[in-house]
Amino acid sequence: MVYKKNGKGFIHDNVPYAAQAIIDLGKKHGFKVDTSSNPSMMTENNLKQYRMLIFTSTNNDVFDTDAQRLAFRRYIEAGGGFVGVHSVTGTERNWEWFKMLLGGTFLWHAKGQNFTIKVIDPKHPSMKNVPAVWERHDECYFAKEIYPGTRTIMVNDFSTLDTSQIKTINKNAGFLHKYVPSAWFHDFDGGTTWCTTLGHSKESYSDPTYLKLIMGGIEYVANTAKKIDFSKAYAKTFNEPVRY
């Protein structure tokens, strides 16, 4: 399921292009893709049919009710998969559990420009078709409230950004030396998460190299989150503490 809902605020023009690109990947690689912008689809009965949920450049609050949030959380606890693309770290910024699922929340991004991307875990399955060093025009994202359970597999080298925003870059980089995560994964609360901050422009979704990155994330999650079993879900409220 490709989920496209956006809350109040900025909406990326890439969303329909991303959804169509994933539909096309499904046709090419043999998996079915549904799409929705309707949060009412977030029920256990509906979600149990999906191997994973893919949030494509979602932003701000994308659920209408806490019952929908709870259904989404219980889907993850039941073993569901989650793929987050580009501005997903700006989603549900006031929901602690969701930010932990993502691995952090949006802080700031530099203006769109060319910069260098490096794979730091070439053995990870999702990196198998991604260049080891890659120059790309995109937005370099920075995060806050970083959850330490994630594992970074690809980074943006923000030392390769132009110097026109250097003071703001240094401020938002904090104690980071020159790398910021651009793709990561983790097993969290019963489910599997894979995210990338890359993919701002609508042209990204016709770029073969970028699509290999997205397909790598989809394949990794599909091979990890194989069975949805709601008997394993425990949450009674959407934001109760995680049971480690």
JOVEN-V96990 format. One record per backbone hydrogen bond with DSSP energy under -1.0 kcal/mol. NH is the residue of the N-H (numbers start at 0). CO is the residue of the C=O. If there is no record, write none. Layout:
nh: (NH:NH)
co: (CO:CO)
This chain:
nh: (1:2:3:6:17:18:19:20:21:22:23:24:25:26:27:28:29:30:35:40:41:42:46:47:48:49:52:53:54:55:56:59:68:69:70:71:72:73:74:75:76:77:78:79:80:81:82:83:84:85:89:90:91:94:98:99:100:101:102:103:104:105:106:107:109:112:114:116:117:118:119:120:123:126:127:129:133:135:137:141:143:146:149:150:152:153:154:155:156:157:157:159:160:165:168:169:170:171:172:173:175:179:181:182:183:184:185:187:190:191:192:193:194:195:196:203:204:205:206:210:211:212:213:214:215:216:217:218:219:220:221:222:224:225:228:231:232:239)
co: (33:53:35:58:13:14:15:16:17:18:19:20:21:22:23:24:25:25:1:37:38:40:42:43:45:46:80:0:82:2:84:89:64:65:66:67:68:69:70:71:72:73:75:74:50:191:52:193:54:195:86:87:59:91:94:95:96:97:98:98:143:88:141:141:139:137:135:133:154:131:152:152:120:123:124:126:116:114:112:107:104:102:146:184:182:182:117:179:115:155:177:156:157:162:164:165:166:167:168:169:172:155:153:153:194:150:192:190:187:79:185:81:183:83:181:200:201:202:203:206:207:208:209:210:211:212:213:214:215:216:217:218:220:223:77:228:229:236)
